[in-house]
């Protein structure tokens, strides 16, 4: 008897690649494969993949640049979808009579930050140092340097992978909060509208340069997902400071360690294991809870079974 994944593979035909190394699509660069992988270049294709997944009760996960995703070492027994060309568009106004920008969910935040700054639109400079895409940024209300997505987002078009419906939702109905939203797992961001402010492009580009310089000086490069834990009390208690207080900077398990440069980053070695990253996360969370009394919440989306094999 054929498995659900085999039936799904047949139904999707050339749209799906089997046993795809999805870890290569994440910033951690560690982890396993996906039983099925689809890069979709049209909304109609996304509808088809979603319909097949729903009909066969096969889990479907949508990723952008994989900057907040970690696939476990074992193969993910589902469908991983990456949005292609139809989610890469950027519409930047050329007249001061209009200050609204439309961007597809697959557009990288640094790209949109630089595109808008270059024409003199202000309010999105903060995003130049955030490695994610518009879609993921909306779902988690990404932010930094004193601002966030909620600060300029007007509305977003959401596709439901469960129902196949497409709706435009205003920001006030998204339940945006510090590093989170009320959007369900089946909500796939298609594109979004942002309201920015016209200003001087040289000033905007100067801010971008300052942010890039600060991040290079204070945050590590290499294989990581950026900040791992949400600050428990925004503006008052930082996760990195708590981790430092517990003496965990440089703590290592196997192929993963707490960054020596920034304690809220966990680095993975080239050729490393997702299970080691997870083990470091769990240890940090446990120690901070015991010594500081804060229950840290992870920003990293763990995809697949937590039961890692040695």
C-alpha positions in Angstrom: 0.0 0.0 0.0 1.3 3.5 -0.9 2.0 6.0 1.9 0.3 9.4 2.0 3.6 11.0 0.9 4.0 8.7 -2.1 0.4 9.5 -3.2 1.1 13.2 -2.6 4.3 13.0 -4.7 2.4 11.4 -7.6 -0.4 14.0 -7.4 2.1 16.9 -7.4 4.3 15.3 -10.2 7.1 17.6 -11.4 6.1 20.3 -8.8 7.7 18.2 -6.0 11.2 17.2 -5.4 11.7 14.2 -3.1 14.2 14.0 -0.1 15.2 17.6 -0.7 18.1 19.0 1.5 16.0 21.8 3.0 18.7 22.6 5.6 20.6 24.3 2.8 17.7 26.9 2.5 18.1 28.0 6.2 20.7 30.3 7.8 21.7 27.5 10.2 22.6 25.2 7.3 22.1 22.2 9.5 19.4 19.6 9.7 17.8 17.0 7.5 15.8 16.7 4.4 12.1 17.2 3.5 10.2 14.2 2.1 8.7 16.6 -0.5 9.8 20.1 -1.5 8.0 22.5 -3.8 9.1 25.9 -5.0 5.9 27.6 -6.2 6.0 30.5 -8.7 2.2 31.1 -9.0 -0.7 31.5 -6.5 -2.5 28.7 -8.5 0.4 26.4 -7.8 0.3 27.2 -4.1 -3.4 26.4 -4.1 -2.7 23.0 -5.7 0.0 22.0 -3.3 -2.2 23.1 -0.4 -5.2 21.2 -1.7 -3.2 18.0 -2.0 -1.7 18.4 1.4 -5.1 19.0 3.0 -6.8 16.1 1.2 -4.1 13.6 2.3 -3.5 15.1 5.7 0.1 15.8 5.0 1.8 18.5 6.9 2.8 21.5 4.9 5.3 24.2 6.0 6.1 27.4 4.1 9.5 28.9 4.5 11.2 32.1 3.2 14.9 32.6 3.6 14.9 30.2 6.6 16.4 32.7 8.9 14.2 31.6 11.9 13.8 28.0 10.9 15.6 24.9 12.1 14.9 21.5 10.5 15.6 18.5 12.7 18.2 16.0 11.6 15.6 13.4 10.7 13.7 13.8 7.5 10.7 16.0 7.7 7.7 13.8 6.8 5.7 16.5 5.0 5.8 19.1 2.3 8.1 22.2 2.5 7.0 25.1 0.2 9.1 28.0 -0.8 7.4 30.9 -2.5 9.0 31.9 -5.8 8.7 34.7 -8.4 5.1 35.7 -7.6 6.1 36.7 -4.1 9.2 38.7 -5.0 7.6 41.9 -6.4 8.3 45.3 -5.0 6.2 48.4 -5.9 7.8 51.6 -4.7 6.1 54.9 -5.5 7.9 57.5 -7.5 5.8 60.5 -6.6 5.5 62.2 -3.2 1.8 62.1 -3.6 1.9 58.4 -2.7 3.9 56.9 0.2 2.6 53.4 0.1 4.9 50.5 -0.8 3.7 47.0 -1.8 6.0 44.0 -1.3 5.7 40.3 -1.9 6.2 38.0 1.1 9.4 36.5 -0.4 11.1 39.9 -0.5 14.1 40.1 1.8 13.8 42.8 4.5 17.3 44.3 3.8 16.3 44.6 0.1 13.1 46.5 0.9 15.0 48.7 3.4 17.5 49.7 0.8 15.0 50.1 -2.0 12.8 52.5 0.0 15.7 54.4 1.5 17.3 55.0 -1.9 14.2 56.9 -3.1 13.8 58.9 0.1 11.1 56.9 1.8 11.7 56.7 5.6 10.5 54.3 8.3 11.9 50.9 7.1 15.6 51.5 7.7 15.6 49.3 10.8 15.0 46.2 8.7 18.3 46.3 6.9 19.9 44.1 9.5 17.1 41.6 9.7 17.8 38.5 7.5 14.2 37.4 7.1 11.5 38.0 4.5 8.3 40.1 4.5 6.1 37.0 5.1 8.0 35.7 8.2 8.5 39.2 9.5 4.7 39.8 9.5 3.9 36.6 11.2 6.4 37.3 14.1 6.2 41.1 14.0 9.9 41.3 13.5 11.7 44.4 14.6 14.9 46.0 15.8 16.5 49.4 16.4 13.4 50.9 17.9 10.9 49.8 15.4 9.0 46.8 14.0 6.7 45.6 11.2 3.6 46.9 13.0 5.0 50.5 12.8 4.4 50.8 9.1 2.2 47.9 8.0 -1.2 48.8 6.6 -2.6 45.5 5.4 -1.6 42.1 4.1 -3.0 39.5 1.8 -3.3 36.1 3.5 -3.8 32.7 1.9 -5.2 29.9 4.0 -3.5 26.6 3.2 -6.4 25.0 5.1 -9.4 26.5 3.2 -7.7 27.8 0.0 -9.2 31.2 0.6 -7.4 34.5 0.0 -8.2 37.5 2.2 -6.9 41.0 2.8 -6.4 41.7 6.5 -5.8 45.1 8.1 -3.0 45.5 10.6 -5.4 46.0 13.5 -6.8 42.5 12.9 -3.5 40.7 12.9 -3.0 40.7 16.7 0.5 41.9 16.4 2.5 42.0 19.6 6.2 41.9 20.5 7.7 39.3 18.3 4.4 37.6 17.6 0.9 37.7 16.0 -2.4 35.9 16.1 -2.0 34.5 12.6 -2.6 30.7 12.6 -0.1 28.2 11.2 -2.1 27.8 8.0 -1.9 31.5 7.2 0.5 32.2 4.3 1.4 35.8 3.7 1.2 36.7 0.0 2.1 40.4 0.0 1.7 43.5 2.1 1.2 47.2 2.0 3.3 49.6 4.0 2.8 53.3 4.7 6.2 55.1 4.9 7.1 58.8 5.0 8.9 60.8 2.4 12.2 62.3 3.5 15.8 62.8 2.4 17.4 59.7 0.8 20.9 60.6 2.0 19.7 60.7 5.6 17.9 57.3 5.2 21.0 55.7 3.6 23.2 57.1 6.4 20.9 55.4 9.0 21.2 52.2 7.1 25.0 52.4 7.0 25.0 53.0 10.8 22.8 50.0 11.5 24.9 47.7 9.3 28.1 48.9 11.0 26.6 48.4 14.5 25.4 44.9 13.6 28.8 43.9 12.2 30.5 45.1 15.4 28.1 43.6 17.8 26.6 40.5 16.2 28.3 37.4 14.8 28.2 36.2 11.2 28.3 32.5 10.2 25.6 29.9 10.7 22.9 31.2 13.1 19.3 32.3 13.1 19.9 35.7 14.7 18.5 36.3 18.2 17.3 33.0 19.5 15.2 34.1 22.5 12.6 36.9 22.8 13.5 39.6 25.3 11.2 38.7 28.3 10.5 42.3 29.2 11.0 44.4 26.0 13.1 47.5 26.7 13.9 46.4 30.3 15.2 42.8 30.4 17.2 41.4 27.5 17.5 37.7 26.9 21.2 38.1 26.0 21.9 39.8 29.3 20.3 37.0 31.2 22.3 34.4 29.3 25.5 36.4 30.1 24.5 36.6 33.7 24.4 32.8 33.8 27.9 32.6 32.4 26.7 30.7 29.3 28.6 32.7 26.6 30.7 30.2 24.8 28.8 27.2 26.2 29.0 24.3 23.7 27.4 21.0 23.0 28.9 19.1 20.1 28.7 21.2 17.0 26.8 24.2 18.5 27.7 26.9 20.9 26.4 30.1 22.5 28.2 32.9 20.5 31.2 34.5 22.1 30.2 37.8 20.4 26.5 37.9 21.4 25.0 35.6 24.0 21.6 35.5 22.4 23.0 33.9 19.3 23.7 30.2 18.9 26.2 29.3 16.3 26.2 26.0 14.3 29.5 24.6 13.0 29.7 23.8 9.3 28.5 20.2 8.8 26.9 20.4 12.3 23.8 18.8 13.7 20.4 20.4 14.5 20.2 18.2 17.6 23.2 20.0 19.0 21.6 23.4 18.4 18.4 22.2 20.1 20.4 20.8 23.0 22.1 24.2 23.5 18.8 26.0 23.3 17.2 23.7 25.9 20.2 24.0 28.2 20.2 27.8 28.0 16.4 28.0 28.6 16.7 25.6 31.7 19.6 27.5 33.3 18.1 30.9 32.8 14.8 29.6 34.3 16.6 28.2 37.3 19.0 31.1 38.0 17.0 34.1 36.9 13.4 33.0 37.0 12.6 33.9 33.4 11.0 31.4 31.0 12.6 32.3 27.7 10.5 32.0 24.6 12.4 31.0 21.4 12.0 32.9 18.2 13.3 29.9 16.2 10.7 27.7 14.5 11.6 24.0 15.0 10.4 21.9 12.2 10.2 18.1 12.5 10.4 15.7 15.4 12.3 16.6 18.5 13.4 13.0 19.0 16.8 13.3 17.4 18.9 10.2 17.0 22.5 10.0 18.0 
